[in-house]
Amino acid sequence: MAINRKGTSGKVASLAANTVFKSGSSQIARRLAGSALSQSRTSHQTGAEMEDLASKVLRSDRYSEKTKVLAGSVLSQSNKKR
């Protein structure tokens, strides 16, 4: 597996942390936030299931801009070969 040189920025990591602890956050937003946080300061890469979820969020009009920011971050750290 290739080394992931990309990582979650401090700004997105902060958004992700706030999302995880905010009681009104949707389950999807929390999943994306958890994935983004797990890729902060590590070489972890987005899995296929999270890639699919993030892609669906970005194509939908139902999600907030903050959720889409998390989805974009998660998707940008995916495996290019997949």
C-alpha positions in Angstrom: 0.0 0.0 0.0 1.3 3.4 -0.9 2.1 5.9 1.9 -0.4 8.7 2.2 1.4 12.0 2.3 -1.8 14.0 2.6 -3.3 14.8 6.0 -6.2 16.6 7.6 -5.5 20.3 8.0 -5.7 21.9 11.5 -8.8 23.8 10.4 -10.6 20.7 9.2 -9.4 18.7 12.3 -10.9 21.4 14.5 -14.2 21.3 12.6 -14.2 17.5 12.8 -13.6 17.6 16.6 -16.4 20.1 17.1 -18.7 17.9 14.9 -18.0 14.8 16.9 -18.8 16.5 20.2 -21.8 18.5 19.0 -25.0 16.9 20.1 -26.9 18.0 17.0 -24.5 16.5 14.5 -25.9 13.9 12.1 -24.5 10.3 12.1 -23.1 10.8 8.7 -21.3 14.0 9.7 -19.9 12.2 12.8 -18.6 9.3 10.6 -16.9 11.7 8.2 -15.5 13.7 11.2 -14.1 10.5 12.8 -12.5 9.5 9.5 -10.9 13.0 9.1 -9.6 12.9 12.6 -8.1 9.5 12.2 -6.1 10.8 9.2 -4.8 13.8 11.1 -1.1 13.5 11.8 -1.0 9.9 10.5 -0.5 8.1 7.2 -3.9 6.5 7.4 -5.8 6.4 4.1 -9.6 6.6 3.4 -11.2 3.2 3.0 -13.5 2.3 0.1 -16.7 2.6 2.2 -15.8 6.1 3.4 -14.9 7.1 -0.1 -18.3 6.1 -1.3 -20.1 7.9 1.6 -18.1 11.1 1.1 -18.8 11.0 -2.7 -22.5 10.7 -2.0 -22.5 13.6 0.5 -20.7 15.8 -2.0 -23.2 15.1 -4.8 -26.3 15.6 -2.6 -28.1 18.9 -1.7 -29.2 17.5 1.7 -26.0 18.1 3.6 -24.5 21.3 5.1 -21.4 23.0 3.9 -19.5 21.9 7.0 -20.4 18.2 6.3 -19.3 18.7 2.7 -16.0 20.2 3.9 -15.4 17.0 6.0 -16.4 14.8 3.0 -14.0 16.7 0.7 -11.2 16.2 3.1 -11.9 12.5 3.5 -12.2 12.0 -0.2 -9.0 13.9 -1.0 -7.1 11.4 1.2 -8.3 8.4 -0.7 -6.3 5.8 -2.6 -5.9 7.1 -6.2 -5.7 3.5 -7.6 -9.2 2.7 -6.4 
